[in-house]
Amino acid sequence: MRRILVHSTANAAGQQAARDKRLAKAAEDLNKLTTAAGGRHYKTREKIVARIGVIAAKRRVTSCLRWTVTDNEDGTPVLAWHFDTGVLKAEAAVDG
């Protein structure tokens, strides 16, 4: 069986734009959650982790999202997150 692989710059550009949009929306949601952590709606670590799961699934960033929830000196949970650049580069390498 023979295969021909064709790289499409238009498809690659579209996939990159879609990924950027997806990451931007996820970052916006995660920044809101970071500020709300320890507040009225997200008082516990479990509630924060549950919300992270919802955001990651909805925005399809589960593979590249890295996060930690720690407690500050007051005992309130604090969220820290980032996107794994290695995973994002691997995804970008197969665009097109």
Contacts in CASP RR format, 6 or more apart in sequence:
PFRMAT RR
TARGET T0000
AUTHOR 0000-0000-0000
METHOD contacts of the structure
MODEL  1
MRRILVHSTANAAGQQAARDKRLAKAAEDLNKLTTAAGGRHYKTREKIVA
RIGVIAAKRRVTSCLRWTVTDNEDGTPVLAWHFDTGVLKAEAAVDG
7 96 0 8 1.000
8 96 0 8 1.000
9 96 0 8 1.000
11 95 0 8 1.000
11 96 0 8 1.000
12 95 0 8 1.000
12 96 0 8 1.000
14 95 0 8 1.000
15 95 0 8 1.000
15 96 0 8 1.000
16 92 0 8 1.000
16 95 0 8 1.000
19 88 0 8 1.000
19 91 0 8 1.000
19 92 0 8 1.000
22 59 0 8 1.000
22 60 0 8 1.000
22 61 0 8 1.000
23 59 0 8 1.000
23 61 0 8 1.000
23 64 0 8 1.000
23 83 0 8 1.000
23 88 0 8 1.000
25 59 0 8 1.000
26 55 0 8 1.000
26 56 0 8 1.000
26 59 0 8 1.000
26 61 0 8 1.000
26 65 0 8 1.000
27 83 0 8 1.000
29 55 0 8 1.000
29 58 0 8 1.000
29 59 0 8 1.000
30 52 0 8 1.000
30 55 0 8 1.000
30 65 0 8 1.000
30 67 0 8 1.000
30 79 0 8 1.000
30 81 0 8 1.000
33 42 0 8 1.000
33 48 0 8 1.000
33 51 0 8 1.000
33 52 0 8 1.000
33 55 0 8 1.000
33 79 0 8 1.000
34 79 0 8 1.000
34 80 0 8 1.000
34 81 0 8 1.000
36 42 0 8 1.000
37 48 0 8 1.000
37 69 0 8 1.000
37 76 0 8 1.000
37 77 0 8 1.000
37 78 0 8 1.000
37 79 0 8 1.000
38 48 0 8 1.000
38 76 0 8 1.000
38 77 0 8 1.000
38 78 0 8 1.000
39 76 0 8 1.000
41 47 0 8 1.000
42 48 0 8 1.000
42 51 0 8 1.000
42 77 0 8 1.000
43 76 0 8 1.000
43 77 0 8 1.000
44 77 0 8 1.000
45 69 0 8 1.000
45 71 0 8 1.000
45 77 0 8 1.000
48 69 0 8 1.000
48 77 0 8 1.000
48 79 0 8 1.000
49 69 0 8 1.000
52 65 0 8 1.000
52 67 0 8 1.000
52 79 0 8 1.000
52 81 0 8 1.000
53 62 0 8 1.000
55 61 0 8 1.000
56 62 0 8 1.000
56 65 0 8 1.000
61 83 0 8 1.000
63 87 0 8 1.000
63 91 0 8 1.000
64 83 0 8 1.000
64 84 0 8 1.000
64 86 0 8 1.000
64 87 0 8 1.000
64 88 0 8 1.000
64 91 0 8 1.000
65 81 0 8 1.000
65 83 0 8 1.000
65 84 0 8 1.000
66 81 0 8 1.000
66 82 0 8 1.000
66 83 0 8 1.000
66 84 0 8 1.000
67 79 0 8 1.000
67 80 0 8 1.000
67 81 0 8 1.000
67 82 0 8 1.000
68 79 0 8 1.000
68 80 0 8 1.000
68 81 0 8 1.000
69 77 0 8 1.000
69 78 0 8 1.000
69 79 0 8 1.000
69 80 0 8 1.000
70 77 0 8 1.000
70 78 0 8 1.000
70 80 0 8 1.000
71 77 0 8 1.000
71 78 0 8 1.000
72 78 0 8 1.000
END
